[in-house]
């Protein structure tokens, strides 16, 4: 684009003066600047501010994710994964840590409405007082990027209880980077897995790793949607399809612990955006999310639906 711009300027100058001006070599972008340009363009194209991109570099990519902790009628965590300009979202009551194969085979993960990318970094009180007497609000728990990993049938069939060996094998087979350096390959893999129609009686599954975050650094999970003829699919009062998925640990991973300080400790109980606890966020001055000016008009209309969904989730 820089070269095209310079050629265009050259042509215009030549038309006006009949001479071709020289181009200052120092005005040309360096190799380092050229390498950084594609990554910066994606993040800014989404609409994230330079400050947000600097704080959360994963937002430069197409395969970013966020987890928000949401105090609504029922306290839960929202996992959001970017796909084609919005985030596919699941409400997970117990969160993604503290899970162990010794205690539970899987956890509930309810698919919710699509959220705009501008909601990714949202944090604030919604100003409501819940029936429980608590204040409602949303805390930005973590931000990173996802990697779509091989399914068991794509693995080499080796059984192992060694988590490190499992991760290394997956990375050797699939890789943790992409041809464009922006995550488009993993976004495409997510798209295929999410929209795949399993055979009759089969299940849909998405194998993925959350990495690049402050809390989720290399955590692999499986999202499973049971057969469509089961009770896993229902309808909300608005008529929107409500799909109940389950999240579980892959082979070779036995548990993800909350650590010695627990869920409410300094590491896992505070916002990656402001350092506040959920209680501090909820009791603060209300801060209502607004879509970006460059987002589709539909998101402005969808704000009511998103707000209504988040209130009852």
C-alpha positions as CSV (number, residue, x, y, z in Angstrom):
1,X,0.0,0.0,0.0
2,X,2.9,2.4,0.7
3,X,4.4,1.7,-2.7
4,X,1.0,2.4,-4.4
5,X,0.6,5.6,-2.5
6,X,4.1,6.8,-3.5
7,X,3.4,5.9,-7.2
8,X,0.1,7.8,-7.1
9,X,1.8,10.8,-5.6
10,X,4.6,10.7,-8.2
11,X,2.1,10.6,-11.1
12,X,0.2,13.5,-9.7
13,X,3.4,15.6,-9.2
14,X,4.6,14.7,-12.7
15,X,1.3,15.9,-14.2
16,X,1.6,19.2,-12.4
17,X,5.3,20.0,-12.9
18,X,6.5,17.7,-15.6
19,X,9.3,16.4,-13.3
20,X,9.5,13.3,-11.2
21,X,10.5,14.1,-7.6
22,X,13.0,11.9,-5.8
23,X,11.8,9.8,-2.9
24,X,13.6,10.2,0.4
25,X,14.8,6.7,1.4
26,X,14.3,7.7,5.0
27,X,10.6,8.2,4.4
28,X,10.2,4.5,3.4
29,X,9.1,2.1,6.1
30,X,11.8,-0.1,7.6
31,X,11.6,-3.9,7.4
32,X,10.6,-4.0,11.0
33,X,7.8,-1.5,10.4
34,X,6.6,-3.6,7.4
35,X,6.6,-6.7,9.5
36,X,4.5,-5.0,12.2
37,X,2.1,-3.4,9.8
38,X,-0.2,-6.4,9.0
39,X,-0.7,-7.1,12.7
40,X,-1.5,-3.5,13.6
41,X,-4.0,-3.2,10.8
42,X,-6.1,-6.1,11.9
43,X,-6.5,-4.8,15.5
44,X,-7.2,-1.3,14.4
45,X,-9.6,-2.5,11.7
46,X,-11.7,-4.2,14.5
47,X,-11.8,-0.9,16.3
48,X,-9.7,-1.6,19.4
49,X,-7.8,1.4,20.6
50,X,-3.9,1.5,20.4
51,X,-3.9,1.3,24.2
52,X,-6.0,-1.9,24.2
53,X,-3.9,-3.5,21.5
54,X,-0.7,-2.6,23.4
55,X,-2.1,-4.1,26.6
56,X,-3.6,-7.2,24.9
57,X,-1.6,-8.0,21.8
58,X,-3.9,-10.9,20.9
59,X,-6.4,-8.3,19.8
60,X,-4.3,-7.8,16.7
61,X,-5.3,-11.2,15.5
62,X,-8.3,-12.8,14.0
63,X,-8.4,-15.7,16.5
64,X,-8.7,-13.7,19.7
65,X,-10.8,-14.7,22.7
66,X,-11.9,-13.2,26.0
67,X,-13.4,-14.5,29.2
68,X,-15.6,-12.2,31.2
69,X,-16.9,-12.9,34.7
70,X,-20.5,-11.9,34.9
71,X,-22.6,-11.2,38.0
72,X,-26.1,-11.7,36.8
73,X,-28.9,-13.6,38.4
74,X,-26.5,-16.5,38.3
75,X,-22.8,-15.9,38.6
76,X,-21.0,-17.3,35.6
77,X,-18.1,-16.9,33.1
78,X,-18.6,-16.0,29.5
79,X,-16.1,-17.5,27.0
80,X,-16.1,-15.5,23.7
81,X,-14.1,-16.6,20.6
82,X,-13.8,-14.3,17.5
83,X,-15.3,-15.6,14.3
84,X,-16.1,-13.5,11.2
85,X,-16.5,-10.2,13.0
86,X,-18.3,-11.2,16.1
87,X,-17.7,-13.5,19.1
88,X,-19.3,-16.9,19.5
89,X,-20.2,-17.1,23.2
90,X,-20.8,-19.7,25.9
91,X,-21.9,-19.1,29.4
92,X,-20.0,-21.4,31.7
93,X,-21.3,-21.3,35.3
94,X,-18.3,-22.9,37.0
95,X,-15.6,-21.4,34.7
96,X,-12.8,-23.2,33.0
97,X,-10.5,-23.7,35.9
98,X,-10.9,-25.9,39.0
99,X,-12.0,-28.7,36.6
100,X,-10.7,-32.2,37.3
101,X,-11.4,-35.6,35.7
102,X,-11.4,-37.1,39.2
103,X,-14.4,-34.9,40.2
104,X,-16.4,-34.2,37.1
105,X,-16.3,-35.5,33.6
106,X,-17.5,-32.3,32.0
107,X,-19.1,-28.9,32.8
108,X,-22.1,-27.1,31.4
109,X,-21.5,-24.5,28.6
110,X,-24.6,-22.8,27.3
111,X,-24.3,-21.1,23.9
112,X,-25.5,-17.6,24.0
113,X,-26.2,-14.8,21.5
114,X,-23.4,-13.6,19.3
115,X,-21.6,-10.6,20.7
116,X,-19.9,-7.8,18.7
117,X,-16.1,-7.5,18.9
118,X,-16.4,-4.2,20.7
119,X,-17.8,-6.1,23.7
120,X,-14.6,-8.0,24.1
121,X,-12.9,-5.6,26.4
122,X,-16.0,-4.4,28.1
123,X,-16.0,-4.1,31.9
124,X,-18.3,-2.3,34.3
125,X,-21.3,-2.2,36.5
126,X,-24.7,-2.4,34.9
127,X,-26.3,-0.4,37.7
128,X,-28.8,-3.1,38.6
129,X,-29.6,-4.5,42.0
130,X,-30.3,-8.3,41.6
131,X,-32.9,-10.2,43.6
132,X,-30.1,-11.5,45.8
133,X,-29.3,-7.9,46.8
134,X,-26.0,-7.9,44.9
135,X,-25.1,-5.5,42.2
136,X,-24.8,-6.7,38.6
137,X,-21.8,-6.2,36.4
138,X,-19.1,-7.7,34.1
139,X,-15.3,-8.1,34.8
140,X,-12.8,-8.7,32.1
141,X,-11.2,-11.9,33.3
142,X,-8.6,-12.6,30.6
143,X,-7.8,-12.0,26.9
144,X,-5.7,-14.1,24.5
145,X,-5.8,-16.1,21.3
146,X,-7.1,-19.6,20.5
147,X,-5.6,-22.5,18.6
148,X,-7.8,-25.1,17.1
149,X,-6.2,-28.5,17.9
150,X,-6.5,-32.0,16.3
151,X,-9.3,-34.3,17.3
152,X,-8.4,-37.7,18.7
153,X,-8.8,-39.4,15.3
154,X,-6.2,-37.0,14.0
155,X,-3.8,-37.8,16.8
156,X,-1.2,-40.5,16.4
157,X,-3.1,-42.8,18.8
158,X,-0.5,-42.7,21.5
159,X,-2.0,-43.0,25.0
160,X,-0.3,-40.8,27.6
161,X,-1.0,-39.2,30.9
162,X,1.8,-36.7,30.4
163,X,0.2,-33.3,29.7
164,X,3.5,-31.8,28.4
165,X,3.9,-34.6,25.9
166,X,0.3,-34.3,24.7
167,X,0.7,-30.5,24.1
168,X,4.0,-31.1,22.2
169,X,2.5,-33.7,20.0
170,X,-0.4,-31.5,19.1
171,X,1.8,-28.6,18.3
172,X,4.0,-30.8,16.1
173,X,1.0,-32.0,14.2
174,X,-0.9,-28.7,13.9
175,X,1.4,-25.9,14.9
176,X,0.8,-22.9,17.0
177,X,1.3,-20.3,14.3
178,X,-0.3,-19.5,11.0
179,X,0.7,-18.8,7.4
180,X,-0.3,-15.1,7.7
181,X,0.7,-14.5,11.3
182,X,-2.7,-13.2,12.1
183,X,-4.6,-16.3,13.1
184,X,-6.7,-16.7,10.0
185,X,-5.9,-20.4,9.7
186,X,-7.2,-21.1,13.2
187,X,-10.3,-18.9,12.6
188,X,-11.0,-21.0,9.5
189,X,-10.6,-24.2,11.5
190,X,-12.9,-22.8,14.1
191,X,-15.4,-21.9,11.4
192,X,-15.4,-25.4,10.0
193,X,-15.7,-27.1,13.4
194,X,-18.5,-24.7,14.6
195,X,-20.6,-25.0,11.5
196,X,-20.0,-28.7,10.9
197,X,-23.1,-30.9,10.7
198,X,-22.4,-34.2,12.4
199,X,-23.9,-37.4,11.1
200,X,-27.2,-38.6,12.5
201,X,-26.8,-39.5,16.2
202,X,-23.3,-38.0,16.2
203,X,-21.9,-35.1,18.3
204,X,-20.2,-31.9,17.3
205,X,-16.9,-31.1,19.0
206,X,-14.4,-28.3,19.0
207,X,-10.9,-29.0,20.3
208,X,-9.0,-25.9,21.2
209,X,-6.3,-24.3,23.3
210,X,-6.6,-20.9,25.0
211,X,-3.2,-19.2,25.1
212,X,-1.6,-15.8,25.1
213,X,-3.5,-14.7,28.2
214,X,-2.4,-13.7,31.7
215,X,-4.3,-16.6,33.3
216,X,-5.0,-19.0,30.4
217,X,-1.5,-19.5,29.0
218,X,-1.7,-23.0,27.4
219,X,-5.0,-24.6,28.4
220,X,-6.7,-27.1,26.1
221,X,-10.4,-28.0,26.2
222,X,-13.1,-29.8,24.2
223,X,-16.5,-28.2,23.6
224,X,-19.1,-30.9,22.9
225,X,-22.6,-30.5,21.5
226,X,-24.6,-33.7,21.9
227,X,-26.8,-35.1,19.1
228,X,-29.4,-32.6,17.7
229,X,-32.2,-35.0,18.6
230,X,-31.4,-34.9,22.3
231,X,-32.5,-32.4,24.9
232,X,-29.4,-30.3,24.3
233,X,-31.3,-27.9,22.0
234,X,-34.2,-25.8,23.3
235,X,-35.7,-22.4,22.8
236,X,-35.6,-19.2,24.8
237,X,-38.7,-17.1,25.4
238,X,-37.6,-14.8,22.5
239,X,-37.7,-17.8,20.2
240,X,-33.9,-18.0,19.8
241,X,-32.4,-21.5,19.7
242,X,-30.6,-22.3,22.9
243,X,-27.9,-25.0,22.6
244,X,-26.4,-26.7,25.7
245,X,-22.8,-27.7,25.1
246,X,-20.5,-29.4,27.6
247,X,-16.8,-28.5,28.1
248,X,-14.3,-31.2,29.1
249,X,-10.6,-31.9,29.3
250,X,-8.7,-33.7,26.5
251,X,-6.7,-36.8,26.8
252,X,-3.5,-36.3,28.7
253,X,-4.8,-33.4,30.8
254,X,-6.1,-34.4,34.2
255,X,-7.0,-31.1,35.8
256,X,-6.7,-27.3,35.8
257,X,-6.3,-26.0,39.3
258,X,-7.3,-22.6,40.8
259,X,-4.0,-22.6,42.6
260,X,-3.3,-22.0,46.3
261,X,-5.2,-18.7,46.5
262,X,-8.3,-20.1,44.9
263,X,-10.9,-18.5,42.5
264,X,-11.0,-15.2,44.5
265,X,-7.3,-14.8,45.0
266,X,-5.0,-12.2,43.5
267,X,-4.2,-14.2,40.4
268,X,-7.6,-15.4,39.4
269,X,-10.0,-13.1,41.2
270,X,-9.0,-9.8,39.6
271,X,-9.6,-8.0,36.3
272,X,-6.8,-8.0,33.7
273,X,-8.0,-4.6,32.6
274,X,-8.2,-2.7,35.9
275,X,-7.0,-5.0,38.7
276,X,-10.4,-4.8,40.4
277,X,-12.4,-7.6,42.0
278,X,-15.8,-8.5,40.6
279,X,-17.4,-6.9,43.7
280,X,-15.5,-3.7,43.2
281,X,-16.6,-3.6,39.5
282,X,-20.2,-4.2,40.3
283,X,-20.3,-1.6,43.1
284,X,-18.7,1.1,40.9
285,X,-20.4,3.8,38.8
286,X,-22.5,2.1,36.0
287,X,-20.7,1.9,32.7
288,X,-22.9,0.8,29.8
289,X,-21.3,-0.8,26.7
290,X,-21.7,1.0,23.4
291,X,-20.9,-0.5,19.9
292,X,-18.1,1.0,17.9
293,X,-19.1,3.6,15.2
294,X,-17.5,1.4,12.5
295,X,-19.5,-1.7,13.5
296,X,-22.5,-2.7,11.4
297,X,-25.7,-0.9,12.2
298,X,-27.3,-4.2,13.3
299,X,-25.2,-4.2,16.4
300,X,-26.8,-1.0,17.6
301,X,-30.2,-2.8,17.3
302,X,-28.8,-5.9,18.9
303,X,-27.7,-4.1,22.0
304,X,-31.1,-4.5,23.5
305,X,-31.0,-8.3,22.9
306,X,-27.5,-8.6,24.2
307,X,-28.4,-6.6,27.3
308,X,-31.5,-8.6,27.9
309,X,-29.6,-11.9,27.5
310,X,-26.8,-10.8,29.8
311,X,-29.3,-9.7,32.5
312,X,-30.9,-13.1,32.8
313,X,-27.9,-15.3,32.1
